[in-house]
Amino acid sequence: MADYRGAPLATLPKTLDPNEYFNLSPEHRRAEAERAALRANLKRQYQLQLNNPHRRALIDDPALNRWVYARANPYNHFRATNKTSLLGALFGVAPLVVLYYVFKTDRDQREEKIKAGTLERKYKMSY
């Protein structure tokens, strides 16, 4: 950790900030230990259910059920934000505008050349 040098324009991550990493209060350390113990207990219970050789029923994991439901129904849980609006405009509207501009300018240039009589046509209709 002592060899870490931060990037000049990036902030230091909280996990590498010495003030946050070393100077934790006892209450904060106790709360982290309680959360880790709770996670370990839930993981142990799930592993016991999963590896039970006499298991007859399916294992019901509510968090997994919520995740699968949210993945199966994405539009029910979509919320428009600045980021999604910007991405929608960038990938939905901008390509149409750019393609319109390219095709329109190419067509206008070709029309000008046809009117001036300087267009060299590849496929002549008559000789």
N, C-alpha and C positions, 0 to 999 in steps of 0.2 A: 504494500500500500504506500510505502514511502517513496517508491519510484514513480508514482503516478504524477504526470504533469497535465494539467487541464489545457484544453484548447483556448486560444486567445479570445474567441468570441462566444464561447459556450460557458454556461454556468457549471459549477461543480455539482455532481449528483449528491443527494442527501446521504446516501450510504457511504460516500467517500469524504464527506465533510467532517473533519476532526472534531469540531464543536458538537455536531450532532451524534457522531459515532462513539466518542469516548465519554462525553459528559452527560450521560443519560441519568435521569433521576431514578431512585429506587422504585417509585410507583410505576414509572414507564417500563422498567425492566420486569416488574412483577406482572403487569398487564400483558406484556409480550409473552412471558412464560405461561400465563394462563391460557392465552390464545393458542400457543403451540401445543399445550397439553390437550386442549379441546380438539384441535385438529388431529392430533395423534390418536386420541380416543375414537373419533369418528372413523378415521382410517382403519384402525384395528377392528372395529365392529364390522365395517364393510368387508374387510379381508376375511374375517371369520365367516360371514354369510357367503361370500364368494367361494371359499375353499371348503365348505361343508360338504362332505361326500354323501350325506343323507338328505340333501336339499331336494324338495319336491316343487316348491313354488319359485316364481321369478323374484329376483331381488328388485325392490322398488327404491330407486334413488330419486328423490324429489327434485334435486338440482339438475340431474341429467334429464328428467322429464320436462322441466321448464326450458332447458336449453334446446332440446329436440323440438318442442312446440314452437319456440321462437324462431328456429331455423326453418321450420316447415311453413310458417305464416309470417314472412318478413314484412309484408305491407301493413299488417295490423299493428306492428310495433315501430313503424317508421316515423321519425320526427324530422321535420324540415329545420335545418340549421344553416348557418352561414356557410359552413363547409360543404354540405350537401347541395346547397343552391349554387355555389360556385362551381362545384364539380359537374352539376347538371348543365350549367351554361357552357362550361368549358368543353365538355364532351358531346353535348346535344345541339347547342345552337352555333357555337363557333365554327365547327367544320362546315355547316351549311352555308354560313356567311362567306367563309373563305372560298369554298367551291363555287358559289355564285359569282364572286368577284373574279376568280380566275377564268371561268367560262365566259363571262360577260366581256372582260377586257380582250380575251382572245378573239371573240366573235366581232367586237368592234374594230379591232385591228385588221382582221380579215376583210370586213366590209369596206374599210378605208382603202385597202390595197385593191379590192375589186373595182371600186369606183375610180381609182387612179389608173387602173389597168396594169399594175405592176405585179399582180399575183401570178406566180408560176404554178399552174395547176398540175398535180401529179397525174391525174386521170382525166384526160380531155374527152369531152362528149363528142366533139366534132373536130375535123382537121382543117 
